Amino acid sequence: MKRILAAALVAATCSAPALADDALKSAIGASHRAPDNVKRDTFRHPYETLTFFGIKPTMTVVELAPGGGWYTEILAPYLRDQGKLIAAGNTPDSKSENVARGGVRFKQKLDANAGVYGKVQLGAFEPGNGVYTYAPKGSADMVLTFRNIHNWMGEDDARVKAVFKSVYDTLKPGGVFGVVEHRLPASKTQDATASSGYMHEAYVIKLAEGAGFKLAAKSEVNANPKDKADHQGGVWALPPTYANKDVDRAKYAAIGESDRMTLKFVKP
């Protein structure tokens, strides 16, 4: 049985690419995207990543912790006409003053280009405060998160487990949870708080399966074999952050952005 399951997973991982999604290509190539964000396409592979997850323009999609909106710039126009994008993160009406400030900044980005972002819905997602009211239960076709899971780690598993449960509850049966995260080599020790920014792939899979998800497929589209995850200052030593400033900057530039797992989970 284990061999059959392993073979099925390999087949899913290595299956033929989906038909070209011209609407997605158009969103990625659109002029509203910030030039610095476009430069990172070579490392972040947005078309290949979103296609791997199986995104469609008719879906209701939740983007967890969108940060500065790198993927929001692509998802918003792609889903605008036929689907729905819920940006789950900081909101201006948060009870936390710091969170509210972040929500105001993100909303200002959206309001500055209503033609692209006018239909994006904001949802409250504050793992640090136990707030997960970003979408009704059973309402989403897909939930996506990019390089965020390490931020939800703590001295115990309670917070990150609560995040995974909220995702599971939000998805419809058959819905997809797409994860991209900095990958820690299995030979290295995973500390409880993921202080380096890297995480074991096996641990992320364990968290998802513990919440009820099934691993549907893996992709190496965001892999970077040059990254050994042994940098002073953790993953942030690499571009685009360069946390160590000019120290070994050329070395880090030659490595590029981090090695990343890309995992597709499905809610049964």
C-alpha angles and dihedrals in degrees: 000000000000090000091051092050092047091050091050091051092050090049091052091048094049099038121133116277118264122254114284113277104214093182091057092047089051092052091050092048096045120128096233092073116106111255092231089054092050090054089062094058089093089064101032100043096204097181095049093042097050092042090053090054089052099240118181128190092239095060132108102233130188119204108201117215098351093188110190092354103258094149092029088068088063102034097048098062092036093056098030101098105034107013141033134251121203113193102207112198140070115008129193092237096056117135088228112084094211093048091047091054090054089048091053091052093050093047090051089058090052095045092050090068109029091166089068104026103026094109098044111119121214119223128188112249115164112153091177090059098036093248116146104155097124098119140002118268115271093011106111131080093196139013119197133190128178122202095332110109093087088060091062096053121111141165087290133025097251099103099042090045089053090053092052091047091052090052092049092050093048096053126084117236105282091025121143130237109198118197132187116179140160107267124228115204112251089237092064126079119257109221119210096249098040087231093175092055091243127112137191111255090219090056093052089050090049091052092051094046090047088058091052102265126136119220105239101177148337128221132197093202091116097040121127114187090189090069112085095175092234101116128136104249093024125249090340090073087074127076137313092029102038091191091184090055109207096355107111089339094150090052092052092045089054090053093050124198122343131290105258138195116224112200132179117203127183130206107228 
